[in-house]
């Protein structure tokens, strides 16, 4: 067990004790305890738990954004995106899409579109739900991997149903890498 101990300055550390503590933290978090509850139980700082989780976080598929319009079942699709950890979601019905354009001046519309584009470009992969024409345009504007999901031929003038389970499967495949 000579390799178990490490001397750092005046301190003698046990690798086994560190590994056991980390395993216990992860087990308690997996069981559903909050970071604070685990910290209290093991007499650790909550910030240690948070940093430990940050160190161990794995995102195989990178940051994912979801854009879609016009979507009939916006809330259902948004819920699946949230459950699957999609970092940015912009889903609009046909009415919301029309209002987005109609209720802004030309300059406001331009600024809002540029701001949205900047947010989307912070992601590694963009899932795009839209018409064939909109997909081609947005693919040309983004220098990111775009996963097109055509929900109709252009022009689409009515909300289209998006199968939430197909979206869930797609996001999970992206996360697998």
C-alpha positions in Angstrom: 0.0 0.0 0.0 3.0 2.2 -0.3 1.5 3.9 -3.5 -1.6 4.7 -1.5 0.1 7.5 0.4 1.4 10.8 -1.1 3.3 13.4 0.9 2.6 17.0 -0.1 4.6 19.3 2.1 3.6 18.6 5.7 0.5 16.6 4.7 0.3 12.8 4.2 -2.6 12.0 1.9 -4.4 8.8 1.2 -5.4 8.2 -2.4 -7.8 5.5 -1.2 -9.5 7.9 1.1 -9.9 10.5 -1.6 -11.2 7.9 -4.1 -13.7 6.5 -1.5 -14.9 10.0 -0.7 -15.5 10.9 -4.3 -17.3 7.6 -4.9 -19.5 8.3 -1.9 -20.3 11.8 -3.2 -21.3 10.5 -6.6 -23.4 7.7 -5.1 -25.3 10.1 -2.8 -25.9 12.6 -5.7 -27.1 9.7 -7.9 -29.5 8.8 -5.1 -31.0 12.3 -5.5 -29.5 14.2 -2.6 -28.7 17.8 -3.2 -25.2 19.1 -3.3 -25.7 20.8 0.1 -27.2 17.6 1.6 -24.2 15.6 0.5 -21.8 18.2 1.7 -23.5 18.3 5.1 -23.5 14.5 5.4 -19.8 14.1 4.4 -18.6 17.3 6.1 -17.5 18.8 2.8 -18.0 22.2 1.2 -20.9 22.4 -1.2 -18.6 24.2 -3.7 -16.3 21.1 -3.7 -19.3 19.0 -4.8 -20.1 21.4 -7.6 -16.5 21.6 -8.8 -16.2 17.8 -8.6 -19.3 17.5 -10.9 -17.9 20.1 -13.3 -14.6 18.2 -13.5 -16.4 14.9 -14.3 -19.0 16.3 -16.7 -18.9 14.7 -20.2 -20.7 16.0 -23.2 -20.0 13.6 -26.0 -22.0 15.4 -28.6 -21.1 19.0 -27.7 -23.6 21.8 -27.1 -26.9 21.4 -28.9 -29.3 24.0 -30.1 -32.8 23.4 -31.4 -34.6 25.8 -33.8 -38.0 25.0 -35.3 -40.9 26.8 -37.0 -43.8 26.6 -37.5 -44.4 23.9 -34.9 -47.8 22.8 -33.7 -46.8 21.1 -30.5 -44.3 23.7 -29.2 -44.7 22.9 -25.5 -44.3 19.2 -26.0 -41.2 19.5 -28.2 -39.8 22.1 -25.8 -40.3 19.7 -22.8 -38.4 16.9 -24.7 -35.6 19.3 -25.5 -35.3 20.3 -21.8 -35.4 16.7 -20.6 -32.6 15.8 -23.0 -30.4 18.7 -22.1 -30.6 20.8 -25.2 -28.9 24.0 -24.2 -30.8 26.5 -26.5 -34.3 26.1 -27.8 -36.2 28.4 -30.2 -39.6 27.0 -31.2 -42.3 29.1 -32.8 -45.8 28.5 -34.1 -46.9 30.2 -37.3 -48.6 33.0 -35.4 -45.5 33.5 -33.2 -43.3 33.6 -36.3 -45.5 36.2 -37.9 -45.7 38.3 -34.7 -41.9 38.1 -34.4 -41.5 39.9 -37.8 -44.6 42.1 -37.7 -44.1 43.6 -34.2 -40.6 44.8 -34.8 -39.2 47.7 -36.8 -36.7 46.8 -39.5 -33.7 47.7 -37.3 -35.1 45.8 -34.3 -35.8 42.7 -36.4 -32.2 42.9 -37.8 -30.7 43.3 -34.3 -32.8 40.5 -32.8 -31.9 38.1 -35.7 -28.2 38.9 -35.3 -28.5 38.3 -31.5 -30.2 35.0 -32.1 -27.6 34.0 -34.6 -24.8 34.8 -32.1 -26.5 32.6 -29.5 -26.9 29.7 -31.9 -23.3 29.9 -33.1 -22.2 29.2 -29.5 -23.4 25.6 -30.0 -21.7 22.7 -31.8 -24.7 21.2 -33.3 -28.0 22.8 -34.4 -31.1 20.7 -35.0 -33.3 22.6 -37.4 -37.0 21.9 -37.8 -38.4 23.7 -40.9 -39.2 23.8 -44.5 -36.8 22.7 -47.2 -36.1 26.3 -48.2 -35.5 27.6 -44.6 -33.2 24.7 -43.9 -31.0 25.5 -46.9 -30.9 29.2 -46.0 -30.0 28.6 -42.3 -27.4 25.9 -43.2 -25.7 28.5 -45.4 -25.7 31.1 -42.6 -24.3 28.9 -39.9 -20.8 27.4 -39.8 -22.0 24.7 -37.5 -23.1 21.2 -38.0 -26.8 21.5 -38.9 -29.1 18.5 -38.5 -32.0 19.2 -40.8 -35.5 17.8 -40.0 -37.8 18.8 -42.8 -41.4 19.3 -41.6 -42.8 20.4 -45.0 -42.1 22.0 -48.3 -41.8 25.8 -48.6 -43.8 27.8 -48.1 -45.3 26.4 -44.9 -48.3 28.5 -43.7 -49.6 26.3 -41.0 -48.2 24.7 -37.8 -46.7 21.2 -38.3 -46.7 18.4 -35.8 -43.2 17.3 -34.7 -42.9 13.8 -33.2 -41.4 14.3 -29.8 -40.0 10.8 -29.5 -38.2 11.0 -32.8 -36.6 14.3 -31.6 -35.7 12.5 -28.3 -34.0 9.7 -30.2 -32.1 12.2 -32.4 -30.8 14.2 -29.4 -29.7 11.0 -27.7 -27.8 9.8 -30.8 -26.1 13.2 -31.0 -25.1 12.9 -27.3 -23.6 9.5 -27.9 -21.1 11.1 -30.3 
